[in-house]
Amino acid sequence: MGTKQASILLGISRQRLLVLLAQGRVKGAKKNGRFWEIPVNQSGMPRIIPARRGPKGIWRKQQSTKPKMIHVNQSKIKGNFGKPPEQLEPVLSVKDGNRNDYGYDLYIPGPCYIVYRPYEPADCGAHLWINTYDPVQFIDTQFNPATARQPSKQIYI
């Protein structure tokens, strides 16, 4: 596997994984030209050799069973159209197992990936969502238009 997939599985940044590779701490990893080939063990995870000094590593020892699903609820966005700010419903939901949390602003600290499955929707009916194995944090769960942050500049992609 490559560095991008391995960093997502381990729950660390790609840059940190490259440092571990340069130090020779990823067991069995070999460089093939410009790219790294990283083997996985029986549990489907790359094996990191712990260092002898310093703090204990924070990488994931085993693969997470199910990622957190971040869903932007399109029907709530449409339902909020024309409502006054105090009546707006939260449009972001984080589904983690049986738990479902709602909010307006969300911070994803680690790696994540966007999934689009038009022919295999999620249980909630979503065709597009974001998956992450890292903990996520709601910044705003009670919408307050007076304290809502305005973007400094708009970027169009």
C-alpha positions in Angstrom: 0.0 0.0 0.0 1.1 3.6 -0.4 1.7 6.3 2.1 -1.7 8.0 1.7 -3.6 4.8 2.6 -1.2 3.8 5.3 -1.5 7.2 7.0 -5.3 7.0 7.0 -5.2 3.6 8.5 -2.7 4.6 11.2 -4.5 7.8 12.0 -1.5 10.0 11.5 -0.5 12.6 8.9 1.2 11.6 5.8 4.2 13.8 6.8 4.6 11.9 10.1 4.5 8.6 8.2 7.2 9.8 5.9 9.4 10.7 8.9 8.8 7.2 10.3 9.7 5.7 6.9 12.9 7.8 6.7 13.8 6.5 10.2 13.3 2.9 9.1 10.5 2.4 11.7 7.9 0.9 9.4 8.6 -2.8 9.3 9.2 -4.2 5.8 8.7 -0.9 4.0 10.7 -0.4 0.8 11.2 2.5 -1.5 10.5 1.8 -5.2 11.7 4.8 -7.1 9.9 7.8 -5.7 7.2 5.7 -4.0 7.1 3.7 -0.8 5.7 0.2 -0.7 4.3 -0.5 2.8 3.3 -4.1 3.7 0.5 -4.8 6.1 0.2 -7.5 8.8 -2.6 -10.0 9.3 -5.0 -7.3 10.8 -4.5 -5.2 7.7 -2.4 -2.5 9.4 1.2 -1.4 8.7 3.6 -2.3 11.6 5.4 0.6 13.3 8.5 -0.2 15.3 8.4 1.8 18.6 11.2 4.2 19.4 13.4 3.7 22.5 13.2 7.3 23.7 10.6 10.0 23.8 6.8 9.9 24.2 4.9 6.8 23.2 3.5 6.8 19.6 0.0 7.9 19.0 -0.7 5.8 15.8 -3.5 3.4 15.7 -2.5 -0.2 16.6 -5.5 -1.9 14.9 -7.9 -0.9 12.3 -11.1 0.9 13.4 -14.2 -1.1 12.8 -16.4 1.6 11.4 -15.7 5.3 10.6 -17.8 8.2 11.8 -20.1 9.4 9.1 -20.6 13.2 8.6 -23.7 13.9 6.6 -25.0 17.3 5.3 -28.8 16.9 5.4 -30.1 18.4 2.1 -33.7 18.3 3.1 -33.0 20.4 6.2 -31.1 22.9 4.1 -34.1 23.2 1.8 -36.4 23.4 4.9 -34.3 26.3 6.4 -34.8 28.4 3.3 -36.6 31.6 4.2 -36.7 30.9 7.9 -35.5 33.5 10.4 -32.1 32.7 12.0 -33.6 31.7 15.4 -35.7 29.0 13.7 -32.9 27.4 11.6 -32.5 23.6 12.1 -29.0 22.1 12.3 -28.0 20.6 8.9 -24.8 18.7 9.9 -25.1 15.3 11.5 -22.4 12.9 12.8 -23.4 9.3 12.9 -21.2 7.2 15.2 -22.7 3.7 15.7 -26.2 4.3 17.2 -25.4 7.8 18.2 -26.4 10.8 16.0 -25.3 14.4 16.9 -26.4 17.6 15.1 -24.9 21.0 14.7 -24.0 23.9 12.4 -20.2 24.1 12.4 -17.9 21.1 12.6 -14.1 20.6 12.9 -12.5 17.5 11.5 -8.9 17.4 12.9 -7.5 14.4 11.1 -7.6 12.6 7.8 -11.0 12.1 6.2 -12.4 11.1 2.9 -15.5 11.9 0.9 -17.7 9.1 -0.3 -20.1 9.3 -3.3 -22.3 6.2 -3.8 -25.3 7.0 -6.1 -26.2 3.3 -6.4 -25.4 2.3 -2.8 -26.8 5.0 -0.5 -26.2 5.0 3.2 -28.8 3.7 5.7 -30.1 7.3 6.1 -30.5 7.7 2.3 -27.4 9.9 1.7 -25.5 9.5 -1.5 -22.6 11.7 -0.5 -21.0 11.9 2.9 -17.6 12.3 4.7 -16.0 9.4 6.6 -13.3 9.8 9.3 -11.9 7.6 12.0 -10.7 10.5 14.1 -12.9 12.2 16.7 -14.8 15.3 15.4 -15.9 18.3 17.3 -18.9 20.5 16.8 -18.0 24.2 17.0 -21.6 25.4 17.0 -24.6 23.5 18.1 -26.8 26.5 18.8 -26.9 28.8 15.8 -26.4 32.4 16.8 -26.4 34.9 13.8 -24.7 37.6 16.0 -21.7 35.4 16.6 -21.6 33.6 13.3 -18.2 33.9 11.7 -18.2 35.4 8.2 -15.5 34.1 5.8 -12.7 36.6 5.2 -12.7 35.9 1.5 -14.6 33.5 -0.7 -12.8 30.8 -2.7 -14.4 29.2 -5.7 -13.3 25.8 -6.8 
